[in-house]
Amino acid sequence: MTEKQRAGWLSRLAPGVRRALGRRNTPDDLWIRCPATGDMVYRPDVEAALWVTPAGHHLRLNAAQRLAVTFDGGRFERLASPEVPDDPLGFVGHGKAYADQIVAAREASGEYDAMSLAVGEVGGEPAVVAVQDFSFLGGSLSRAVGEAFIEAARTAVARQLPFVLFTATGGARMQEGTLSLMQMARTTLALNQVKDANLPYVVVLTDPTTAGVMASYAMLGDLHLAEPGALIGFTGRRVIEQTIRETLPPDFQRAEFLMERGMVDQVVRRADLRTVLGSYLKTRRLGRERAA
């Protein structure tokens, strides 16, 4: 019997039952589905586990969530990202104006663009942290993201702090054409300043990290960590299979697959990331102090 049918016959027996049955006292998002198993899991429990389901699936985090779980005690100083023209090419695709897409993404996320910056302590060590947000137009590499990355690199050099980057992206933002692709080179040049200052640059690859970002600053770190099961690759699986006419392994382009082949240094559970990062940053700091 459906809820509507129950309310129908019960309301004839007891006045007010229909209103009671129709009232919803629980939030609509109290339960969420685990992408790995399809099971419904209790949202507060998943949130307490840093957005990792009981099956061990690491859910994607937005910028605010990532910053909160990365810094000690969730305390950090936000850094403003440089502002750039929103729609330099006046792009319209499939009847949608790019300028309107940016406005909608900003309203939904509360962020200026797909990369957010902050400074604080990670595992007891101060660091500049940049976070890509996949929920903001697929975490795509735009002029704004490029400028934010460069600002993070400059801040790291100015304050003599390590630079930690969390990637989550579908690649370049093609609504900006060549201006987007240029950021691959510009961010690499900014990284040279960090390396010239003998400061550590650590990349944490999260799900997904693909295309132009994976082919540029995502793979230029001194240390490459990855969350379990993260998709990491340049070209999509189907395109590769059609090109080489072979069936790829089931775990192809997953974090564990890349670690076995030396492209990732360590796969780290989210609950352990802060400790691992803090340990590495402390080791680098002590090494610099001894060298000085």
N, C-alpha and C positions, 0 to 999 in steps of 0.2 A: 504494500500500500504506500502510495506516495505521501509526502508531507501535506500536500494540498487536500488529499482525500481524508487523511487523519483529522486535519483541522475541520473539515466539513462535518463529519459525524460527531466529533467531540464537541464542537461548538453548539450542537443541538442539545447536548446533555448539560454542558456547563458554560454559562455566558463568559465571554472574555478569553476562552481557550484559543480562539483563532489569533487574537492579538498576541498572546503569549508565545504561540508557536511561530508566529511570523517575526518575532523580535530576535535580532542577532546580537548577542553580547560578546562574541569573540571576534578578534580581528580576522580579516579575510586571509592574511598572510601568516597565520599562526603556524601553519604546516607548509613545508616546502618539499619538492620532490628531489631526491638524490639522482643526479644524471647518470651515475654509475650503475645503480641497481633498480631505479624506478620506484623505490620505496618512499613513502611519505615520512618525513622526519620532523621532529619538533624544533621549530625555529629557534627558541631561546637556548636549547641545548647546542645547536649548531653554532650559534653566535658565541656562546661561551667557549666553544672549541676552536675559536678563531676562524669560523666559517669553513670548517672541515667536517664532512658528514661522518657518521659512524663507520661507513665502508671505507673511509680514508680518502674520499674524493675532495680535492681542494677546489672550493668554489671560487669564482672570479670575484675580486674585490674592486670597489670603486676607489677613487683617490683618497677620500676621507677615511674609509675603512683601512686602507693599506697604511696610511700614515699613523693611524691610531694603534695598530698592532705592531708597528715597527719600532717606534720610539719608546724608550723606557718610561713607564707610567703613562704613556699616551701624551706626553708633554713635548711640545715642539714650537718653534717659531716659523710661521709661514713666510715665505719669500714671494714677493710680487713678481709675476712674469711680465716681461716687456710687451707692450701692446703693439699690434701690427694691423694694417688694413685687413678687414674681414674677408672681402671678396675681390681681390685684385683683378680677376679676369671676368667678373660679371657672369659666372658660370650658371647655366641652367641645364639640368639633365632630367629626362623623363618627366618634364613638367614641374620639377621642383627647383626652386632657386636655392643656390648654395648658401646665400646670405640668410635665408629663412631656416635652413638646416642648422646653421651655427647658433642662431637665436634659440631654437628649440632645444638644442643640446645643452646650452648654457642654463636654460631654465630648468631642465630636467636634472642636471648634475650639480648646479651651483658652482661650477668651475669655469674659469676663463677659456680653457682649451683642454686638450687631451694630455697635457703634462703639468703636474703640480710640483712645487718645490717647498722644502722645509729644512730647517736646521735644528738639531737636537742631539741627544745622546742615544746611541744604539749599543746595548750591551756594555754600558759604562764609558763608551768612547764617543766623543763629539764627531759629527759628520754632516755633510750636506747630502740630502736625499732627494732624488727626483723620481716621480712616480707617473707611469703612463696608465691612463684609464681607458679600458677597452669599451666602456659604456658610452664614451664620448666619441661618436663617429668612428667606432672601431679602433680607438687609440691611434688613429692614423697620423703619420708624420706630415705636419703642415709647417708653414712659416712660423706660426706661433709656437709650435712644439720645438722647432729648431732654435728659436730665440730663447725659449725657456731653458733648453739644454745648455746653450752657450752661457746663459746667466748663471746656471748652477756651476758650470766649470769655472767661470770667473770668480764666483763667490768662494769656491773651494780654494783657489789660488790665493785670493786676497786674505782669507782667514786661515790659510795653511791647514785645511781640513781635508780628510778623505772625501771622495765622491762616490756615493752609492746610488745605483740606478736600478729600478724595478721596471722591466719591460712588459708590455701587454699591448699587442698591436697587430693590425692586419696589413701594415705596410704603409706606403706613401699615400697621401691624400690627393688623388688624381684630379679633384676639382680645382686644384691649384697648379696643375700641369708641371712644367719644368721648375717652377718656383719651389715646389715640394721636393723634387728630386735633388735640387741644389743643396738641400739641408743635409744630405748624406755626406757631402764634402765639407760643409761648414762645421758640422758637429765634430768631424774627425780632426779638423784643424784646432778646434777648441780643446779637444782631448790632448793634443800635443803639448799644450800649455800646462795641463795637469801633470803629464808625465815628465815634462822638463823641470817641474817643481818637485819631482820625486814624491808625489802624493799618490796614494793608492786609488785606483779606480776599480770598483767592484760592481759586477752586473749580476742581478738576480733575474733569471729568465722565468716568467710565469706564463700561464696559459691565456692566449696563444702569443707566440713571438714569431713573426713570419716576414717574408718579403724583404723590402728595402731596409727596414730597421735591422733585421737579422743579418743582412749583408753589409751593415755598416757598424754603428756604435755598439750594437748589442753583442758583437763578437770581438771587441777590442779591449776587453777588461784584463786586469792583472789576475783576477780570479773570477771564474764563472760558476755561479751556483744556479740551481734550478729547483722549482717545486715539483713534487711527484706528479707524474702523468702529464706534465705540461707539453703542449704541442709546440715544437720548435723546428722551423724549416724555412727554406726560401720559396720553393714552388710547391703547389698543391700535389697531394698524393696521386690523384687521378691523372693530372697532366704528365707526371713522371712515368706512370705506368703505361700511358698511351704512347709516350715517346720511346721508351726502352722496350715496350712490348713484353713486360715481365710483371709478375705479381710480387708486390713488395711485402716484407714481413709485417705481421699484425701490429707490432710495436714501432714500426718505422716512424721517425721524426718525433718520438716521445723522449722525454728527458732521460729516462733510463737507457734507451738505445744510444743516445748521443754520449752519455757518460762512458759507456762501454767502448766507444770508439774515440775517446779522448777530446771531444768537443766541449764537454761539460766536466768541470772538476769534481763536483759533488752534488748529489740530489739530496735536498734537505727538507724535512717536514717543516711546515709553517711554524709549529710550536717551538722548533729548535733554531729557527733562522736568526733571531736576535742574538742568541748565545754564540752561534757560529760566526756571525758577522763581527760581534764584539771581540771575540778571540783573535780573529785575523787582523782587525784594525789595531788591536793592542800590540800584537807582534810586530806589525809594520812600524808603529809609533816608537816602540822600544828600539827597533833596529835603526831608525833615523836618529834617535837621541844618542845612541852609542857611536854612530858614524860621525856625529857632530862633535 
